[in-house]
Structures are given as C-alpha cells and as structure tokens.
Amino acid sequence: MKHLFLALTAALTIFTTLPAQGAAPVKIGFINSITGKEAQIGENLTNGATMAIDDLKARNIDVEMIREDDGGDPKNALAAYEKLVTRDRVIGVVGPYTSACANVVASRADQYQVPLLVPAAAKEEITMKGYRNVFRLNAPADVYSNVLLKSIAPFRPGTIAYIYAANDFGVSTVKTAQVNASTMGLKEVANEKYQQGQPDYRATLAKVKAAQPDLVFLVSYDADAILLMRQAKEIGLTPKAFLGAGAGYTTAQFAQLQDISSMVISATQWTDDVNWPGAADFGVRYRARFGKDPSYHAACAYEAVRIMALSALKARDSKVLRSALTAGSWNGIMGPVRFASYGGYTNQNNHPMLVQQLQAGRYETVYPAQFSKKKLIYPYRR
C-alpha cells in the first residue's frame, strides 16, 4: 500500500507540472517597426518571428503572438508595450527593433513587471541600468566597432572618419568606436553626424573625402545606407575600407546593389555559414519561403521569440518567466545564449559578433578566423 501511495503521488506531481489539455495558448507580445523608415529591416524581424511561431506550432506548441507596430517611434513603442501588458495580458514581450524605441520601453519594464527581450537594438544603455525585467539577445554597440576594427587591424590603417545617423544607435555606436579606434592608434580626421531621411548627403561626403581617411566608419539604417554609398561613388570617395556597423549595410537589398555595395565590410550578429545549431537550415528555409537572404535581424527575432515562447510556456506567469530567463541557457541558430551580468551590463547575452564582406554580390564571413571561410579583401577597390 505504501508503494502504491508513493507511485500515485509521483504520478500526480508529474501530471500537475504539465500544461493541461485544452489550456489556453500562452500569450507573448511582439513589437516591431512594421511601417516607417525602418520597415525594410523590420520586415526581416517579422519574418523571423513568424518562422519561430510556425516552427513551434509544428511541434504542437501553442503560442499566441500579438503583434504591434511602433513605426519606429518611441512613443508608439511604449504605448504598444503598455497595451500588450495591461489589455492583452501577455506575460512577456519581444522587441522593439530600434535602439530609441527599445530604450524607452526598457525604462518601464520593471514598473509593469513583464519581461522584455530585446532581439536586435544595440544601444549599451538598454541593459546598463540594472533593470530586472529587461533582457537582450544581441551584442551591444561597443562590440560592433570592436570586431570591425580588429578585423582590419592587421592592415595597419592610420586614419578614420565617421558618418552616422543622429539617433541612439548612431551616437552610441560611434562613441564606443572612437574609444576602440583610439586604443588601436587610429587618428580621427572627420566626424559627420546627419539627420535621417535627407535626400542629399554629398556635402557631408565631400568633407570626408577632403580628409582622405583610410577608413570610413558608417552607422545607418537601410535607406540612408544605400543613398550614402550611391552618393559616395558619385563624388569619388574611395577610402581603403568602408566599415558598416550592421543595420543598413547587412540587408539583401543593399547586397543586390553591387555597383555601390561591393567590398563593403560590415559587422553582423549572425551568418548562415557559422556552426551554430540550425543556422544553415534557417537560411535555406528563409530563402525558400521569402525569396531573399535573411539579415541578422531575422535570425535575432527568430531566436528571441523561440526563447521567450518556450520559457513562457513553462512559466505561465511573468514573475516566474523573469526567473526562467535569468537562470536559463539555450543553444540554437544564434549560438549559446545566456543572460548574465558582466562589465556593467545586466541580463545581457555575451554574444560574439562576426564580420562579413560583400564579395561578388554575396556576404562572406571574413572574421573571426574560426567562423570565416573567405579572406578579407583590403584595400577597397571599386
């Protein structure tokens, strides 16, 4: 009788830890720039998130993802987060995309006690305020410049110029780039900050051309990245290397414009030729479904949604979810993921960034050595 009682007790314990049959699907939120100036990159995040939900459903894991569009506006992003957590009663949120939007939403996450998992926003401050409910999957801005400059260091460039958007992402990334460049012994010869969406950057580019830098370090979203490189070609700006800090320099649209994008070097959070579990397969499936190459934004969104959904499924409560994200570890298309506190960051994944170069119209991983299959071409030639 004693053995029977113990067996029944154990069975009941196991049963009560599993989701009840017919239970409502777990609800998570997703905030993204579906419209607005960053919509082209936002499309990549939307596609990646959609694939994650579909893959979970294929495994009979029922997750409801409620999508909100912030249009790239921090006020809209905050309103979207507040709607998701107060009206829709989600237990966790993935997003937003831009640094400005993510930074504002992060400031409210501890007030509402609903975890926020940032998939791709880079401003360091987002995870440097000690927020308990804010987690970030991607590497922050200081890693962009660090990995780019390390990749180019063996060629011994002497001077650098900066061209960057006057937004949270641009200012934050260049600030850390200046520190990394100074450590490397590079002399700054030009620093040009611009307002997004201008029709003509020739005057800015001409100032940089006059300074004759070895390196031009650019921080731009998609439309500006294309226009800047087109007008750089028009005025004959030819440094020894163009260095793009992710974002607009990593998209399929940019790669297709070979007359202006060829040989551009960019930092990226992900490529499909690394040995992270499922990375290559994700690239194949993404191309088959959407007819274009995925950017790192798609991979970041995919993995962030997957991590949030699986953690939420087990937790089914926001406070328990926060603990699960803090204590958990995962290994998927973005490599090993663990949210930790280090170097002033809280709940930050210590993610290794990669460097890629557009060679013959394809993004080729060129750094670090353990991930690269091609050699970096230097100096730049049109």
ABEGO torsion letter per residue (X at the ends): XAAAAAAAAAAAAAAAABBBBGBBBBBBBBBBBABEAAAAAAAAAAAAAAAAAAAAAAAGBBBBBBBBBAGGBAAAAAAAAAAAAAAAGBABBBOBABAAAAAAAAAAAAAAGBBBBBAABABAAAAAAGBAABBBABBBAAAAAAAAAAAAAAAGBABBBBBBBBBAAAAAAAAAAAAAAAAAGBBBABBBBBBBGBABAAAAAAAAAAAGBABBBBBBBAAAAAAAAAAAAAAGBBBABBBBBEEAAABAAAAABAAAABGBBBBBABBAABABBGAAAAAAAAAAAAGBBBBAAAAAAAAAAAAAAAAAAAAGBAAAAAAAAAABBBBBAAEBBBBBBBGGBBGBBBBBBBBBBBBGGBBBBAOBAAABABBBBOBBBX
